[in-house]
Structures are given as structure tokens and as C-alpha cells.
Amino acid sequence: MQAKYSSIKQSDPPARTFTESARRAQIVEVAIRVAAAVGYANTSFARIAKEAGLSSTGIISYNFAGKDDLMHEVVAEVLRVAEAYVTPRLAAAVGARAALRAYIEAHTSFLADYPDHLPALVEVVGNLPRESPDRTQLQAQMAAWHGFHTDFVRRAQAAGEFRAFDAQVMVVAVQAAIDAVVARKTREPELDLAAYGRELADLFDHATRPA
């Protein structure tokens, strides 16, 4: 089953009361937990209402036009929290090698501190059609705050901080390794993410450093 979005970026919603905003935030937070626990296909208004302790699904329907609308907000919230978490850690890193280590360790520690957010994001994005403009736009949004992309790698290579290699291949490899951590953590809840992040950062530091 695939989600369908009209657009990742929507027009500004009408002003809401504090109570309405708090209720929407609660529903989104519970939807993140549910999507991470049971997957996109099994994430329903009924399941979310039960998990949130709501008297009926009508409260969710009042706040969201449908499942697609709610899943859009799930994506937006995960990216907002992740950006706020990762960006300062990248900004504090001095030099390309330190930035790469910070990028990897920030993502693994984010998964430790927010265990439901990345699995929920994977579930929602995984149900977008591969050729969907929304998927492309979402990936561009993620790349914008990730801080580790081909331009960054090529600048580091030009400055002599990274050795010569295919920048795109390395970016894909690093991201795939981080994505794999999300899947492994789901299977192994007791996985030591701090140690895993250090090992992964060491691995890619050796892979990118000049000879």
C-alpha cells in the first residue's frame, strides 16, 4: 500500500487555539509511535485513537483531513526534530573528517534518544511511489539538513581532507549504513547505539582519509 500526497509543502493552516495545537501535536506524536511499531499499512485512525486514549476517531478526523494529511505531519515533525538535533552537532565539528564523524554519530544518537522517529520516517517514505515528486522533494529536504552530500565530499577532496573516490558512491554508502542501523535497532532493541555509531564513524573515517 502506498501513500499519496498532493505536496510535501502545503499552504499555511488557519490559526489554531493552544488547545487545538496541543491536540494535533499529541496525535502526531502518537502516530509516530504507531507507525514505528506496526508499520504504515497498519497505522489507522482507530489504532492511533486507542493508543492516544481518545474517545473516538472523530477527534483525529477533526484535526486531519485523512491519513495522508496526518502522515504528512508525521514527516514534517520527524524532520523538524531531527534537524534541531543534528544541525548543532554538525555546526560544532571542525574540518571535514570531524563533520563526517559528527554526522554519523549524531544520527545514531538521535535514534537512541528518539527511537520511534526514524523508523516512522522510513515507513512513510517507503510507501511513497519511487517516481513521486513528493518523494524527490522530501529527499531534497533531507539532504539540505543532513550536511553530508556530494558537494561537501568534493570540497573536502579538493582541500585534501578526503582521499580521491567517487563522491556519490560514498554518500550512498554512508546513508545506507545509517539506514541499516534503523532496521537493526528494530530487530535488536538492546543494540548499543553509541558503540555502533563510534564503530561506524571509525570505519568511514578510515575509508575517506587521505593515504
C-alpha positions in Angstrom: 0.0 0.0 0.0 1.4 3.4 -0.9 0.7 6.8 0.5 -0.4 9.6 -1.9 0.5 13.2 -1.2 -0.7 16.3 -3.1 2.5 18.1 -2.0 5.1 17.9 0.8 4.8 21.6 1.2 1.3 22.8 2.0 -0.2 26.2 2.4 -0.2 27.7 5.9 -3.1 26.4 8.0 -5.5 28.7 9.7 -4.6 29.9 13.2 -5.4 27.4 15.9 -6.1 27.8 19.6 -3.5 26.5 22.0 -5.7 23.5 22.9 -6.2 22.6 19.2 -2.4 22.9 18.6 -1.7 20.7 21.6 -4.2 18.1 20.5 -2.7 18.0 16.9 0.8 17.6 18.4 -0.4 14.8 20.6 -2.0 12.9 17.7 1.2 13.3 15.5 3.4 12.1 18.3 1.2 9.0 18.8 1.1 8.4 15.1 4.9 8.4 15.0 4.9 5.7 17.7 2.3 3.6 16.0 3.9 3.8 12.5 7.2 2.8 14.0 5.7 -0.1 16.0 3.2 -1.6 13.4 4.2 -0.1 10.1 2.5 2.3 7.7 -0.1 -0.2 6.4 -1.4 -0.9 10.0 -1.4 2.7 11.1 -5.1 3.6 11.3 -7.1 6.3 13.0 -8.6 3.6 15.2 -5.3 2.3 16.3 -4.0 5.9 16.9 -7.1 6.8 18.9 -6.8 3.8 21.1 -3.1 4.4 21.7 -3.7 8.1 22.5 -6.7 7.3 24.8 -9.1 9.3 22.6 -12.8 8.6 22.9 -13.3 8.3 19.1 -11.5 8.7 15.8 -13.7 11.8 15.2 -11.2 13.8 17.2 -8.5 12.8 14.7 -10.7 13.5 11.7 -11.5 16.9 13.1 -7.8 17.8 13.1 -6.6 15.9 9.9 -8.3 15.6 6.6 -7.3 11.9 6.3 -4.4 9.5 6.7 -2.3 11.2 4.1 -2.7 14.6 5.8 -1.7 13.0 9.1 1.3 11.2 7.6 2.5 14.5 6.0 2.6 16.0 9.5 4.4 12.9 10.8 7.1 13.5 8.2 7.3 17.2 8.9 7.6 16.6 12.7 10.3 14.0 12.3 12.3 16.2 10.1 11.9 19.2 12.4 13.0 17.3 15.5 15.9 15.6 13.6 17.1 18.9 12.1 17.1 20.6 15.5 19.0 17.6 16.9 21.6 17.0 14.2 22.4 20.5 12.9 24.1 21.9 16.1 26.3 18.8 16.2 27.4 19.3 12.6 28.0 23.0 13.2 30.3 22.3 16.1 32.5 20.0 14.0 35.8 21.5 12.8 37.0 20.0 9.5 35.5 17.5 7.0 36.6 14.4 8.9 35.1 15.7 12.2 31.9 16.7 10.3 31.6 13.2 8.9 32.1 11.6 12.3 29.6 14.1 13.8 27.1 13.3 11.1 27.2 9.5 11.7 27.3 9.7 15.5 24.5 12.3 15.6 22.2 10.1 13.6 22.9 7.0 15.8 22.4 9.0 19.0 19.3 10.6 17.6 17.9 7.1 17.1 18.8 6.3 20.7 17.1 9.4 22.1 14.1 9.3 19.7 13.7 5.6 18.9 10.4 5.9 17.0 11.1 8.9 14.8 13.4 7.4 12.1 11.6 4.1 11.9 8.3 6.1 11.3 10.0 8.2 8.7 11.3 5.1 6.9 7.8 3.6 7.0 6.1 6.7 5.5 8.8 7.4 2.9 8.9 3.8 1.9 5.3 3.9 0.9 5.7 6.9 -1.4 5.9 5.9 -5.1 9.6 5.9 -6.3 8.8 8.4 -9.1 6.6 10.6 -6.9 7.6 14.3 -7.0 6.8 14.3 -3.3 9.4 11.7 -2.6 12.0 13.6 -4.6 11.2 16.8 -2.8 11.3 15.0 0.6 14.7 13.6 -0.2 15.9 17.1 -1.2 14.7 18.4 2.1 16.5 15.7 4.0 19.7 16.3 2.1 19.5 20.0 2.9 19.9 19.4 6.6 21.9 16.2 6.5 25.1 18.2 5.7 26.7 15.1 4.1 26.3 15.3 0.3 28.4 15.1 -2.8 29.3 18.8 -2.8 30.6 18.6 0.7 32.6 15.5 -0.2 34.1 17.1 -3.3 35.1 20.2 -1.4 36.8 18.0 1.2 38.6 16.2 -1.5 39.7 19.4 -3.1 41.1 20.6 0.2 43.0 17.4 0.7 40.9 16.3 3.7 39.4 13.3 1.9 41.2 10.9 -0.5 40.1 10.5 -4.1 37.0 8.4 -4.6 33.6 8.6 -6.2 31.7 11.1 -4.0 28.3 9.8 -4.9 29.2 6.3 -4.1 30.5 7.3 -0.7 27.4 9.4 0.1 25.1 6.5 -0.8 27.3 4.1 1.3 27.2 6.3 4.4 23.4 6.9 4.2 22.8 3.2 3.6 24.9 2.3 6.6 22.8 4.7 8.8 19.6 3.3 7.3 20.7 -0.2 8.2 21.2 0.9 11.8 17.5 1.8 12.0 16.5 -1.7 10.7 18.9 -3.4 13.1 17.7 -1.5 16.1 14.2 -2.6 15.3 15.3 -6.2 15.4 17.7 -5.7 18.3 16.2 -3.3 20.9 19.2 -3.7 23.2 21.7 -2.6 20.5 24.3 -0.3 21.9 23.9 2.7 19.5 26.7 4.7 21.0 29.2 2.0 20.4 27.7 1.2 17.0 28.0 4.9 16.0 31.6 5.1 17.0 32.5 1.9 15.1 30.7 3.2 12.0 32.3 6.6 12.2 35.7 4.9 12.6 35.0 2.8 9.5 34.2 5.7 7.3 37.0 7.8 8.7 39.4 5.1 7.5 37.6 4.9 4.2 37.8 8.6 3.4 41.0 9.8 5.0 44.0 10.6 2.7 46.6 7.9 2.2 
